[in-house]
Amino acid sequence: MTTPIVESLVADLRAEKAVLTDLLAGQPEQAWSTDTPADGWTVSDQIAHLAHFDWVTRICISEPRVFEQMRDDLPDLQTYVDEIGPQHRGRSGVDVLEWWSSENTMLTTAALLADPAARVPWFGPAMSLPSKITARIMETWAHGQDVVDALGLVRPPSSRLKHVARIGVLAFANSFRTRGLDVPDAGVRVSLQDPTGPDTWTWGDPAASDSITGPAEDFCLVVTQRRHVADTRLEVVGDVATTWMTVAQAFAGPAGKGRRPGQFGAPTEAAR
């Protein structure tokens, strides 16, 4: 029996997928071979990655033993990830988009049928079902950002970014560990503006001397390594907060390359 939390998260995952699908529908075939800001990844690679890992996530939820065997048989996880896109470059854009749509539908259906209290295995530590769906929202949004950046598309920010921001905050310690750095004892107060209304999303001790404030979208772009903090409107105060924003990583795995300062230009005054 599902829960309201799982139902809400599934609805948000479906909505995030629908936004990107609508943007890609009708794009010319040549658009799918466009390079994205992620080195070596085309638009097609990004969507193939989402399709493949929606499938993997469904297996984790519905057939955890099958997934665990597959995971344990992998010689190298990063090679496995990097090879997914190139393996599907012979498929048309329409085919790749339909593949993703199908996998996403089957994943969300499986999530609604699953035991909401079950732990879901993954390549790292097992997690709760809500956390696993939230991670798919983050991945869908982040890889979608590479697509919209590559094609010059416009994707208005939504309140679903709260999921991405929360993962970014929770990944504070892991962001330092991934770089081989000591985790700071000091906390950071994070205050982000909801892009759809007057609400402010906050995490951390209000009395913390270090803080990060600004648009939620900018924070999400930094923690998913889709923007360098210098190219955002975030106000970062304190040494710990400053260092965090240079190593922040909401996703699992080895340290990512991120983006260069100035790669997308500083935000305009009109956007502040």
BELJO-V726564 format. One record per run of one state. SS is the DSSP state (helix for helix, strand for strand, loop for the rest). FROM is the first residue (numbers start at 1). LEN is the number of residues. If there is no record, write none. Layout:
BEGIN
SS & FROM & LEN
SS & FROM & LEN
END
This chain:
BEGIN
loop & 1 & 3
helix & 4 & 21
loop & 25 & 4
helix & 29 & 5
loop & 34 & 1
strand & 35 & 1
loop & 36 & 6
strand & 42 & 1
helix & 43 & 20
loop & 63 & 1
helix & 64 & 10
loop & 74 & 3
helix & 77 & 11
loop & 88 & 5
helix & 93 & 21
loop & 114 & 5
strand & 119 & 2
loop & 121 & 6
strand & 127 & 2
helix & 129 & 23
loop & 152 & 9
helix & 161 & 10
loop & 171 & 1
helix & 172 & 7
loop & 179 & 9
strand & 188 & 6
loop & 194 & 6
strand & 200 & 4
loop & 204 & 6
strand & 210 & 6
helix & 216 & 8
loop & 224 & 5
helix & 229 & 3
loop & 232 & 3
strand & 235 & 3
loop & 238 & 1
helix & 239 & 9
loop & 248 & 21
helix & 269 & 3
loop & 272 & 1
END
